[in-house]
Amino acid sequence: MKLPETVFNRAKAIRLALFDVDGVLTDGNIYIDNHGTEMKAFNTHDGHGIRLLLHYGIEVGVITGRASKALEYRMQDLQVRHVYQSCKDKFLAFQNLLSKLNLEEHQAAFVGDDIFDLQVMSRCGLAVAVANAHTIVKQHAHCETENSGGHGAAREVCELLLDAQGLLDTAISHNLR
């Protein structure tokens, strides 16, 4: 992801990476079987990026308008502690989490894809739209991923944050041993 220096500078200050779910951590499709059970597909590369952020001390959370058992299981597996589901007001959840972590708005990044994400994206330090985001969301983002939601977009953001904070080379070399 080629970015202007202003975006890279914003990424240096990030202590909390927040993600929408449907359309960001997933491809936006919702699969429902004959018994009404909902299924979602999560990208393993995105998951590894999230684990890297947590390993290097960057908090991770999700704020989503829907509730899903699949999301609960995936976030438990990734050890993501900040999970806000069924949010009718994503900005309120954002404010609550900042207060809980004693962080300021400029220290948070939010990755979104639809107009419901604009409340948070308009106030956070780094607003990222995934490649398949709604046009209006792209217009209000500081940058856009090359990959679509559910197909490596979250990993791009994780690597951007690590790179801006001088941690990406360390993460890569640690895994070359």
mmCIF file of the C-alpha atoms, coordinates in Angstrom:
data_MODEL
# 
_entry.id   MODEL 
# 
loop_
_atom_site.group_PDB 
_atom_site.id 
_atom_site.type_symbol 
_atom_site.label_atom_id 
_atom_site.label_alt_id 
_atom_site.label_comp_id 
_atom_site.label_asym_id 
_atom_site.label_entity_id 
_atom_site.label_seq_id 
_atom_site.pdbx_PDB_ins_code 
_atom_site.Cartn_x 
_atom_site.Cartn_y 
_atom_site.Cartn_z 
_atom_site.occupancy 
_atom_site.B_iso_or_equiv 
_atom_site.pdbx_formal_charge 
_atom_site.auth_seq_id 
_atom_site.auth_comp_id 
_atom_site.auth_asym_id 
_atom_site.auth_atom_id 
_atom_site.pdbx_PDB_model_num 
ATOM 1   C CA . MET A 1 1   ? 0.000   0.000   0.000  1.00 0.00 ? 1   MET A CA 1 
ATOM 2   C CA . LYS A 1 2   ? 1.700   3.212   -1.178 1.00 0.00 ? 2   LYS A CA 1 
ATOM 3   C CA . LEU A 1 3   ? 0.760   6.051   1.117  1.00 0.00 ? 3   LEU A CA 1 
ATOM 4   C CA . PRO A 1 4   ? 1.416   9.749   1.489  1.00 0.00 ? 4   PRO A CA 1 
ATOM 5   C CA . GLU A 1 5   ? 3.723   10.762  4.338  1.00 0.00 ? 5   GLU A CA 1 
ATOM 6   C CA . THR A 1 6   ? 0.770   12.322  6.192  1.00 0.00 ? 6   THR A CA 1 
ATOM 7   C CA . VAL A 1 7   ? -0.922  8.917   6.453  1.00 0.00 ? 7   VAL A CA 1 
ATOM 8   C CA . PHE A 1 8   ? 2.301   7.266   7.579  1.00 0.00 ? 8   PHE A CA 1 
ATOM 9   C CA . ASN A 1 9   ? 2.686   9.953   10.266 1.00 0.00 ? 9   ASN A CA 1 
ATOM 10  C CA . ARG A 1 10  ? -0.876  9.362   11.473 1.00 0.00 ? 10  ARG A CA 1 
ATOM 11  C CA . ALA A 1 11  ? -0.109  5.630   11.710 1.00 0.00 ? 11  ALA A CA 1 
ATOM 12  C CA . LYS A 1 12  ? 2.861   6.312   14.007 1.00 0.00 ? 12  LYS A CA 1 
ATOM 13  C CA . ALA A 1 13  ? 0.524   7.534   16.768 1.00 0.00 ? 13  ALA A CA 1 
ATOM 14  C CA . ILE A 1 14  ? -1.905  4.599   16.698 1.00 0.00 ? 14  ILE A CA 1 
ATOM 15  C CA . ARG A 1 15  ? -2.238  2.584   19.922 1.00 0.00 ? 15  ARG A CA 1 
ATOM 16  C CA . LEU A 1 16  ? -5.654  1.033   19.081 1.00 0.00 ? 16  LEU A CA 1 
ATOM 17  C CA . ALA A 1 17  ? -6.698  -0.582  15.790 1.00 0.00 ? 17  ALA A CA 1 
ATOM 18  C CA . LEU A 1 18  ? -10.448 -0.979  15.366 1.00 0.00 ? 18  LEU A CA 1 
ATOM 19  C CA . PHE A 1 19  ? -12.205 -2.931  12.647 1.00 0.00 ? 19  PHE A CA 1 
ATOM 20  C CA . ASP A 1 20  ? -15.743 -3.189  11.409 1.00 0.00 ? 20  ASP A CA 1 
ATOM 21  C CA . VAL A 1 21  ? -16.629 -6.837  10.738 1.00 0.00 ? 21  VAL A CA 1 
ATOM 22  C CA . ASP A 1 22  ? -18.972 -7.461  7.792  1.00 0.00 ? 22  ASP A CA 1 
ATOM 23  C CA . GLY A 1 23  ? -17.212 -6.185  4.696  1.00 0.00 ? 23  GLY A CA 1 
ATOM 24  C CA . VAL A 1 24  ? -13.905 -5.593  6.490  1.00 0.00 ? 24  VAL A CA 1 
ATOM 25  C CA . LEU A 1 25  ? -12.884 -8.732  8.395  1.00 0.00 ? 25  LEU A CA 1 
ATOM 26  C CA . THR A 1 26  ? -15.210 -10.714 6.134  1.00 0.00 ? 26  THR A CA 1 
ATOM 27  C CA . ASP A 1 27  ? -16.136 -10.287 2.486  1.00 0.00 ? 27  ASP A CA 1 
ATOM 28  C CA . GLY A 1 28  ? -19.533 -8.943  3.509  1.00 0.00 ? 28  GLY A CA 1 
ATOM 29  C CA . ASN A 1 29  ? -21.464 -12.066 2.606  1.00 0.00 ? 29  ASN A CA 1 
ATOM 30  C CA . ILE A 1 30  ? -23.594 -13.642 5.301  1.00 0.00 ? 30  ILE A CA 1 
ATOM 31  C CA . TYR A 1 31  ? -24.143 -17.376 4.973  1.00 0.00 ? 31  TYR A CA 1 
ATOM 32  C CA . ILE A 1 32  ? -27.201 -18.873 6.679  1.00 0.00 ? 32  ILE A CA 1 
ATOM 33  C CA . ASP A 1 33  ? -27.825 -22.603 6.619  1.00 0.00 ? 33  ASP A CA 1 
ATOM 34  C CA . ASN A 1 34  ? -31.209 -24.379 6.598  1.00 0.00 ? 34  ASN A CA 1 
ATOM 35  C CA . HIS A 1 35  ? -31.313 -24.251 10.403 1.00 0.00 ? 35  HIS A CA 1 
ATOM 36  C CA . GLY A 1 36  ? -30.786 -20.494 10.560 1.00 0.00 ? 36  GLY A CA 1 
ATOM 37  C CA . THR A 1 37  ? -27.177 -20.788 11.682 1.00 0.00 ? 37  THR A CA 1 
ATOM 38  C CA . GLU A 1 38  ? -25.048 -17.912 10.451 1.00 0.00 ? 38  GLU A CA 1 
ATOM 39  C CA . MET A 1 39  ? -21.546 -18.562 9.141  1.00 0.00 ? 39  MET A CA 1 
ATOM 40  C CA . LYS A 1 40  ? -18.773 -16.152 8.244  1.00 0.00 ? 40  LYS A CA 1 
ATOM 41  C CA . ALA A 1 41  ? -15.414 -16.634 6.556  1.00 0.00 ? 41  ALA A CA 1 
ATOM 42  C CA . PHE A 1 42  ? -12.378 -14.924 8.095  1.00 0.00 ? 42  PHE A CA 1 
ATOM 43  C CA . ASN A 1 43  ? -9.019  -14.531 6.352  1.00 0.00 ? 43  ASN A CA 1 
ATOM 44  C CA . THR A 1 44  ? -6.077  -16.219 8.107  1.00 0.00 ? 44  THR A CA 1 
ATOM 45  C CA . HIS A 1 45  ? -3.640  -13.537 6.935  1.00 0.00 ? 45  HIS A CA 1 
ATOM 46  C CA . ASP A 1 46  ? -5.822  -10.897 8.572  1.00 0.00 ? 46  ASP A CA 1 
ATOM 47  C CA . GLY A 1 47  ? -5.810  -12.968 11.746 1.00 0.00 ? 47  GLY A CA 1 
ATOM 48  C CA . HIS A 1 48  ? -2.030  -13.209 11.767 1.00 0.00 ? 48  HIS A CA 1 
ATOM 49  C CA . GLY A 1 49  ? -1.790  -9.434  11.299 1.00 0.00 ? 49  GLY A CA 1 
ATOM 50  C CA . ILE A 1 50  ? -4.065  -8.916  14.298 1.00 0.00 ? 50  ILE A CA 1 
ATOM 51  C CA . ARG A 1 51  ? -1.928  -11.272 16.367 1.00 0.00 ? 51  ARG A CA 1 
ATOM 52  C CA . LEU A 1 52  ? 1.168   -9.279  15.374 1.00 0.00 ? 52  LEU A CA 1 
ATOM 53  C CA . LEU A 1 53  ? -0.426  -6.023  16.498 1.00 0.00 ? 53  LEU A CA 1 
ATOM 54  C CA . LEU A 1 54  ? -1.310  -7.540  19.855 1.00 0.00 ? 54  LEU A CA 1 
ATOM 55  C CA . HIS A 1 55  ? 2.168   -9.031  20.218 1.00 0.00 ? 55  HIS A CA 1 
ATOM 56  C CA . TYR A 1 56  ? 3.754   -5.619  19.693 1.00 0.00 ? 56  TYR A CA 1 
ATOM 57  C CA . GLY A 1 57  ? 1.453   -3.831  22.129 1.00 0.00 ? 57  GLY A CA 1 
ATOM 58  C CA . ILE A 1 58  ? -1.144  -2.291  19.849 1.00 0.00 ? 58  ILE A CA 1 
ATOM 59  C CA . GLU A 1 59  ? -4.649  -2.904  21.182 1.00 0.00 ? 59  GLU A CA 1 
ATOM 60  C CA . VAL A 1 60  ? -7.198  -4.375  18.761 1.00 0.00 ? 60  VAL A CA 1 
ATOM 61  C CA . GLY A 1 61  ? -10.974 -4.249  18.796 1.00 0.00 ? 61  GLY A CA 1 
ATOM 62  C CA . VAL A 1 62  ? -14.046 -4.672  16.650 1.00 0.00 ? 62  VAL A CA 1 
ATOM 63  C CA . ILE A 1 63  ? -17.159 -2.530  16.546 1.00 0.00 ? 63  ILE A CA 1 
ATOM 64  C CA . THR A 1 64  ? -20.022 -3.991  14.541 1.00 0.00 ? 64  THR A CA 1 
ATOM 65  C CA . GLY A 1 65  ? -23.711 -3.375  14.118 1.00 0.00 ? 65  GLY A CA 1 
ATOM 66  C CA . ARG A 1 66  ? -24.556 -7.088  14.041 1.00 0.00 ? 66  ARG A CA 1 
ATOM 67  C CA . ALA A 1 67  ? -24.149 -9.880  16.577 1.00 0.00 ? 67  ALA A CA 1 
ATOM 68  C CA . SER A 1 68  ? -22.571 -13.169 15.605 1.00 0.00 ? 68  SER A CA 1 
ATOM 69  C CA . LYS A 1 69  ? -21.414 -16.267 17.452 1.00 0.00 ? 69  LYS A CA 1 
ATOM 70  C CA . ALA A 1 70  ? -18.883 -16.845 14.656 1.00 0.00 ? 70  ALA A CA 1 
ATOM 71  C CA . LEU A 1 71  ? -17.329 -13.470 15.440 1.00 0.00 ? 71  LEU A CA 1 
ATOM 72  C CA . GLU A 1 72  ? -17.193 -14.289 19.147 1.00 0.00 ? 72  GLU A CA 1 
ATOM 73  C CA . TYR A 1 73  ? -15.340 -17.532 18.426 1.00 0.00 ? 73  TYR A CA 1 
ATOM 74  C CA . ARG A 1 74  ? -12.904 -15.873 16.027 1.00 0.00 ? 74  ARG A CA 1 
ATOM 75  C CA . MET A 1 75  ? -12.097 -12.994 18.375 1.00 0.00 ? 75  MET A CA 1 
ATOM 76  C CA . GLN A 1 76  ? -11.572 -15.425 21.277 1.00 0.00 ? 76  GLN A CA 1 
ATOM 77  C CA . ASP A 1 77  ? -9.203  -17.427 19.086 1.00 0.00 ? 77  ASP A CA 1 
ATOM 78  C CA . LEU A 1 78  ? -7.245  -14.258 18.243 1.00 0.00 ? 78  LEU A CA 1 
ATOM 79  C CA . GLN A 1 79  ? -7.366  -13.088 21.891 1.00 0.00 ? 79  GLN A CA 1 
ATOM 80  C CA . VAL A 1 80  ? -9.064  -9.827  20.936 1.00 0.00 ? 80  VAL A CA 1 
ATOM 81  C CA . ARG A 1 81  ? -10.608 -8.517  24.153 1.00 0.00 ? 81  ARG A CA 1 
ATOM 82  C CA . HIS A 1 82  ? -12.480 -5.489  22.843 1.00 0.00 ? 82  HIS A CA 1 
ATOM 83  C CA . VAL A 1 83  ? -15.540 -6.785  20.991 1.00 0.00 ? 83  VAL A CA 1 
ATOM 84  C CA . TYR A 1 84  ? -18.560 -4.530  20.583 1.00 0.00 ? 84  TYR A CA 1 
ATOM 85  C CA . GLN A 1 85  ? -21.485 -6.232  18.831 1.00 0.00 ? 85  GLN A CA 1 
ATOM 86  C CA . SER A 1 86  ? -25.022 -5.017  18.027 1.00 0.00 ? 86  SER A CA 1 
ATOM 87  C CA . CYS A 1 87  ? -23.841 -1.394  18.113 1.00 0.00 ? 87  CYS A CA 1 
ATOM 88  C CA . LYS A 1 88  ? -26.499 0.994   16.947 1.00 0.00 ? 88  LYS A CA 1 
ATOM 89  C CA . ASP A 1 89  ? -24.150 3.858   17.807 1.00 0.00 ? 89  ASP A CA 1 
ATOM 90  C CA . LYS A 1 90  ? -20.586 2.913   16.894 1.00 0.00 ? 90  LYS A CA 1 
ATOM 91  C CA . PHE A 1 91  ? -19.292 6.286   18.029 1.00 0.00 ? 91  PHE A CA 1 
ATOM 92  C CA . LEU A 1 92  ? -20.545 5.687   21.575 1.00 0.00 ? 92  LEU A CA 1 
ATOM 93  C CA . ALA A 1 93  ? -18.728 2.331   21.646 1.00 0.00 ? 93  ALA A CA 1 
ATOM 94  C CA . PHE A 1 94  ? -15.614 4.080   20.291 1.00 0.00 ? 94  PHE A CA 1 
ATOM 95  C CA . GLN A 1 95  ? -15.762 6.728   23.027 1.00 0.00 ? 95  GLN A CA 1 
ATOM 96  C CA . ASN A 1 96  ? -16.309 4.097   25.733 1.00 0.00 ? 96  ASN A CA 1 
ATOM 97  C CA . LEU A 1 97  ? -13.307 2.082   24.566 1.00 0.00 ? 97  LEU A CA 1 
ATOM 98  C CA . LEU A 1 98  ? -11.049 5.149   24.379 1.00 0.00 ? 98  LEU A CA 1 
ATOM 99  C CA . SER A 1 99  ? -12.054 6.038   27.931 1.00 0.00 ? 99  SER A CA 1 
ATOM 100 C CA . LYS A 1 100 ? -11.479 2.474   29.137 1.00 0.00 ? 100 LYS A CA 1 
ATOM 101 C CA . LEU A 1 101 ? -7.982  2.404   27.580 1.00 0.00 ? 101 LEU A CA 1 
ATOM 102 C CA . ASN A 1 102 ? -7.183  6.025   28.500 1.00 0.00 ? 102 ASN A CA 1 
ATOM 103 C CA . LEU A 1 103 ? -6.507  6.921   24.865 1.00 0.00 ? 103 LEU A CA 1 
ATOM 104 C CA . GLU A 1 104 ? -7.327  9.948   22.712 1.00 0.00 ? 104 GLU A CA 1 
ATOM 105 C CA . GLU A 1 105 ? -9.119  9.884   19.367 1.00 0.00 ? 105 GLU A CA 1 
ATOM 106 C CA . HIS A 1 106 ? -5.923  10.524  17.387 1.00 0.00 ? 106 HIS A CA 1 
ATOM 107 C CA . GLN A 1 107 ? -4.421  7.325   18.851 1.00 0.00 ? 107 GLN A CA 1 
ATOM 108 C CA . ALA A 1 108 ? -7.064  5.108   17.253 1.00 0.00 ? 108 ALA A CA 1 
ATOM 109 C CA . ALA A 1 109 ? -7.431  3.776   13.727 1.00 0.00 ? 109 ALA A CA 1 
ATOM 110 C CA . PHE A 1 110 ? -10.709 2.519   12.302 1.00 0.00 ? 110 PHE A CA 1 
ATOM 111 C CA . VAL A 1 111 ? -11.128 0.339   9.232  1.00 0.00 ? 111 VAL A CA 1 
ATOM 112 C CA . GLY A 1 112 ? -14.564 0.499   7.642  1.00 0.00 ? 112 GLY A CA 1 
ATOM 113 C CA . ASP A 1 113 ? -16.563 -0.118  4.494  1.00 0.00 ? 113 ASP A CA 1 
ATOM 114 C CA . ASP A 1 114 ? -20.020 1.450   4.815  1.00 0.00 ? 114 ASP A CA 1 
ATOM 115 C CA . ILE A 1 115 ? -21.687 4.668   5.872  1.00 0.00 ? 115 ILE A CA 1 
ATOM 116 C CA . PHE A 1 116 ? -22.403 3.343   9.389  1.00 0.00 ? 116 PHE A CA 1 
ATOM 117 C CA . ASP A 1 117 ? -18.641 3.494   9.977  1.00 0.00 ? 117 ASP A CA 1 
ATOM 118 C CA . LEU A 1 118 ? -18.359 7.204   9.207  1.00 0.00 ? 118 LEU A CA 1 
ATOM 119 C CA . GLN A 1 119 ? -19.245 8.250   12.770 1.00 0.00 ? 119 GLN A CA 1 
ATOM 120 C CA . VAL A 1 120 ? -15.990 6.760   13.999 1.00 0.00 ? 120 VAL A CA 1 
ATOM 121 C CA . MET A 1 121 ? -13.927 7.300   10.862 1.00 0.00 ? 121 MET A CA 1 
ATOM 122 C CA . SER A 1 122 ? -14.574 11.038  10.964 1.00 0.00 ? 122 SER A CA 1 
ATOM 123 C CA . ARG A 1 123 ? -13.133 11.327  14.480 1.00 0.00 ? 123 ARG A CA 1 
ATOM 124 C CA . CYS A 1 124 ? -10.301 8.795   14.698 1.00 0.00 ? 124 CYS A CA 1 
ATOM 125 C CA . GLY A 1 125 ? -6.632  9.449   14.013 1.00 0.00 ? 125 GLY A CA 1 
ATOM 126 C CA . LEU A 1 126 ? -6.449  7.155   10.991 1.00 0.00 ? 126 LEU A CA 1 
ATOM 127 C CA . ALA A 1 127 ? -9.526  6.278   8.941  1.00 0.00 ? 127 ALA A CA 1 
ATOM 128 C CA . VAL A 1 128 ? -9.034  3.456   6.442  1.00 0.00 ? 128 VAL A CA 1 
ATOM 129 C CA . ALA A 1 129 ? -11.502 2.309   3.792  1.00 0.00 ? 129 ALA A CA 1 
ATOM 130 C CA . VAL A 1 130 ? -11.200 -1.191  2.359  1.00 0.00 ? 130 VAL A CA 1 
ATOM 131 C CA . ALA A 1 131 ? -10.981 -1.481  -1.436 1.00 0.00 ? 131 ALA A CA 1 
ATOM 132 C CA . ASN A 1 132 ? -14.608 -2.594  -1.729 1.00 0.00 ? 132 ASN A CA 1 
ATOM 133 C CA . ALA A 1 133 ? -15.941 0.154   0.539  1.00 0.00 ? 133 ALA A CA 1 
ATOM 134 C CA . HIS A 1 134 ? -18.833 2.395   -0.415 1.00 0.00 ? 134 HIS A CA 1 
ATOM 135 C CA . THR A 1 135 ? -17.682 5.415   -2.457 1.00 0.00 ? 135 THR A CA 1 
ATOM 136 C CA . ILE A 1 136 ? -18.704 7.868   0.263  1.00 0.00 ? 136 ILE A CA 1 
ATOM 137 C CA . VAL A 1 137 ? -16.606 5.995   2.820  1.00 0.00 ? 137 VAL A CA 1 
ATOM 138 C CA . LYS A 1 138 ? -13.587 6.144   0.512  1.00 0.00 ? 138 LYS A CA 1 
ATOM 139 C CA . GLN A 1 139 ? -14.078 9.911   0.183  1.00 0.00 ? 139 GLN A CA 1 
ATOM 140 C CA . HIS A 1 140 ? -13.903 10.319  3.971  1.00 0.00 ? 140 HIS A CA 1 
ATOM 141 C CA . ALA A 1 141 ? -10.955 7.990   4.600  1.00 0.00 ? 141 ALA A CA 1 
ATOM 142 C CA . HIS A 1 142 ? -7.330  8.994   4.986  1.00 0.00 ? 142 HIS A CA 1 
ATOM 143 C CA . CYS A 1 143 ? -6.348  6.018   2.828  1.00 0.00 ? 143 CYS A CA 1 
ATOM 144 C CA . GLU A 1 144 ? -7.698  2.930   1.074  1.00 0.00 ? 144 GLU A CA 1 
ATOM 145 C CA . THR A 1 145 ? -6.440  -0.643  1.093  1.00 0.00 ? 145 THR A CA 1 
ATOM 146 C CA . GLU A 1 146 ? -5.492  -2.459  -2.092 1.00 0.00 ? 146 GLU A CA 1 
ATOM 147 C CA . ASN A 1 147 ? -7.295  -5.609  -0.955 1.00 0.00 ? 147 ASN A CA 1 
ATOM 148 C CA . SER A 1 148 ? -11.003 -6.010  -0.327 1.00 0.00 ? 148 SER A CA 1 
ATOM 149 C CA . GLY A 1 149 ? -12.555 -6.776  3.020  1.00 0.00 ? 149 GLY A CA 1 
ATOM 150 C CA . GLY A 1 150 ? -12.145 -10.427 3.968  1.00 0.00 ? 150 GLY A CA 1 
ATOM 151 C CA . HIS A 1 151 ? -9.301  -10.772 1.467  1.00 0.00 ? 151 HIS A CA 1 
ATOM 152 C CA . GLY A 1 152 ? -6.295  -9.315  3.271  1.00 0.00 ? 152 GLY A CA 1 
ATOM 153 C CA . ALA A 1 153 ? -7.375  -5.698  3.819  1.00 0.00 ? 153 ALA A CA 1 
ATOM 154 C CA . ALA A 1 154 ? -6.987  -5.946  7.595  1.00 0.00 ? 154 ALA A CA 1 
ATOM 155 C CA . ARG A 1 155 ? -3.515  -7.430  7.178  1.00 0.00 ? 155 ARG A CA 1 
ATOM 156 C CA . GLU A 1 156 ? -2.501  -4.428  5.057  1.00 0.00 ? 156 GLU A CA 1 
ATOM 157 C CA . VAL A 1 157 ? -3.582  -2.089  7.825  1.00 0.00 ? 157 VAL A CA 1 
ATOM 158 C CA . CYS A 1 158 ? -1.772  -4.142  10.480 1.00 0.00 ? 158 CYS A CA 1 
ATOM 159 C CA . GLU A 1 159 ? 1.437   -4.019  8.466  1.00 0.00 ? 159 GLU A CA 1 
ATOM 160 C CA . LEU A 1 160 ? 1.034   -0.286  7.852  1.00 0.00 ? 160 LEU A CA 1 
ATOM 161 C CA . LEU A 1 161 ? 0.794   0.341   11.594 1.00 0.00 ? 161 LEU A CA 1 
ATOM 162 C CA . LEU A 1 162 ? 3.749   -1.902  12.376 1.00 0.00 ? 162 LEU A CA 1 
ATOM 163 C CA . ASP A 1 163 ? 5.836   -0.341  9.598  1.00 0.00 ? 163 ASP A CA 1 
ATOM 164 C CA . ALA A 1 164 ? 5.056   3.226   10.682 1.00 0.00 ? 164 ALA A CA 1 
ATOM 165 C CA . GLN A 1 165 ? 6.072   2.363   14.231 1.00 0.00 ? 165 GLN A CA 1 
ATOM 166 C CA . GLY A 1 166 ? 9.318   0.688   13.185 1.00 0.00 ? 166 GLY A CA 1 
ATOM 167 C CA . LEU A 1 167 ? 8.152   -2.809  14.158 1.00 0.00 ? 167 LEU A CA 1 
ATOM 168 C CA . LEU A 1 168 ? 7.493   -4.553  10.836 1.00 0.00 ? 168 LEU A CA 1 
ATOM 169 C CA . ASP A 1 169 ? 11.126  -5.432  10.070 1.00 0.00 ? 169 ASP A CA 1 
ATOM 170 C CA . THR A 1 170 ? 11.479  -6.848  13.591 1.00 0.00 ? 170 THR A CA 1 
ATOM 171 C CA . ALA A 1 171 ? 8.329   -8.950  13.143 1.00 0.00 ? 171 ALA A CA 1 
ATOM 172 C CA . ILE A 1 172 ? 9.566   -10.290 9.816  1.00 0.00 ? 172 ILE A CA 1 
ATOM 173 C CA . SER A 1 173 ? 13.122  -11.012 10.965 1.00 0.00 ? 173 SER A CA 1 
ATOM 174 C CA . HIS A 1 174 ? 11.804  -12.728 14.111 1.00 0.00 ? 174 HIS A CA 1 
ATOM 175 C CA . ASN A 1 175 ? 9.984   -15.176 11.851 1.00 0.00 ? 175 ASN A CA 1 
ATOM 176 C CA . LEU A 1 176 ? 13.030  -15.799 9.640  1.00 0.00 ? 176 LEU A CA 1 
ATOM 177 C CA . ARG A 1 177 ? 14.987  -17.547 12.390 1.00 0.00 ? 177 ARG A CA 1 
# 
